[in-house]
Amino acid sequence: MTRISFYILKGSQEHDRQVFACRLIEKAHAKGNHIYIHADSQEQANLFNDLLWSFRSDSFVPHQLMYDISQTTQDDCPILIGHDATPPRLMNLLINISSEHPMFFSQFERVAEFINDNDTTKAQGRERYRFYKERGYELETHKL
């Protein structure tokens, strides 16, 4: 069954929340995970794509936007970013930067959700937490 982790972060800046997600992605990639990053929109996916290239000057996290690459390339890339489609193959970790839970979350071994002190982000996170809990998923909370 899918294990879901909520990371509760201090501060209310969206940029800080996204940088933390980048660090987690970098760490998970180093452990050999195949990762799908789910965004709300193409614009959010593009912004996160840029951030993965720049969040740390000495970091290299190989990734691609789903709408930018062919099916063959999608099969080879360990990290994909999408917003309006399910992942093209089975992957280990879902990084949800979207405001809602993706309907395909249960095909992953693990889901990571990120909450900060922003009122809207907290309210959306609580909704996702309730959704997962009501369906009996194993939930972990990490207060950072």
N, C-alpha and C positions, 0 to 999 in steps of 0.2 A: 504494500500500500504506500502511496505517496506520503512522504514526510514534508511538512511545511514549517518553515522557520520564519518568524517575524523578527526583524532587527529594529529595535526601538532606539532612535538616535536623538541626541541632544541638539537643540537649535532648530530653527524653522526655515533655513535656507535650502531651497531646492537643489542648488548646485552641490552643497555638502552631501546631501542624500545621494545624489548621482555619483559623486566621487567615491563614496563608500561602496556603492554597487560596483564601480569599476575595480576597486581593490579586491572585492570578493570574487569577481570574475577572473581577475589576474591569478589569484590564489587557486581557484578551482581549475582553471586551465592548466596551471603548473602541475596539478595532480592528475591530469589526463582526462578531465571531464569534457564532454561535448555539451555546449551551452546554447540555449535559445533565449534571447532577450525579447520580451514582449512589450511593445510601446502602445500608446493610445492612438498615435497618428504617424503619418509619414514625416511630418515636421519633427516630432519628438524623436523618432528613430534616427533622423539625420543629425539632430543635435547630440544624441547619445553616441552615434558613430564618431563624430568629431571629438567628443570628450574621451572616448577610448584611445584615440590616437595621441591625445595631449595631456591626460590627467597627471602623468608622471613622465619626466623627460627621459628617464632611462628604462622605460617600460615598453615592451612589445607584446601586444595582445592581438593575434591574428583573427580578424573578423570581417564579415561582409554584410551588407544590407541585402535582404532577400530579393527585393525587386531589382537589384543591380546586377545579378549574376544568373548564369544559366543553371539548369538542373544538375549538370555534371559538376560544376564548380560548387554548388550547394552541398553535394554529397561529400566533397573533400574538405570543406571549411569546418573547423572545430567550433566556431562561434558564429551564430547567425542572429541578425536583428530584423524583426518583422513587426507588423502592426495589424494586418488585416487577413492573415492566413495562418493556418496551422503549420507547424514545422514539417519539412519535407521528409524527415526520417526520425527514428527514435533517437532521443538525446537524453543525457543524464539529468541536467539541471535547467530549470526554468527560472529566469530572473524576471520578475514581474515589476516593470516600472510603470505599468498602466494603472489607471485609477480603479479598474474593475478586475475581477478574476477572469482569466481566459477559460473558455469552455473546455479546452483540451488539456487542462493542467494535470489531469489524472494519468496521462501517459508518461509522466516524468517520475523518476525516483525521488526527486527533491524539488521543492519550490521555495524561492527566497522572496520575501516581501519586505519593504523598507518603509518605516513610519518615522516621522519627525514631529516636532512641536507645532507645525502648521495645522490650524483647526480643520481645514478642508481635508488635508492628508490624513489626519487622525480619524476623522469621521468615515472616510472611505476605507481606511484600514480596519476600523471596527466592523464595518459591513462585511469585508472579506473574511475577517477572523470568524464572525458568526456563521457565514456561509460554510466555511470549511468545518467548523466545529459541529454544526448541525448534521453534517454528513459523516461524522465519525472519523475524520482524518486526525492523524497524530500531529499535534501542534507544539512547537518550541518557541519560546520567547527569549530573546537575547537583548538585555538592556545595556547599551553602550554609553 
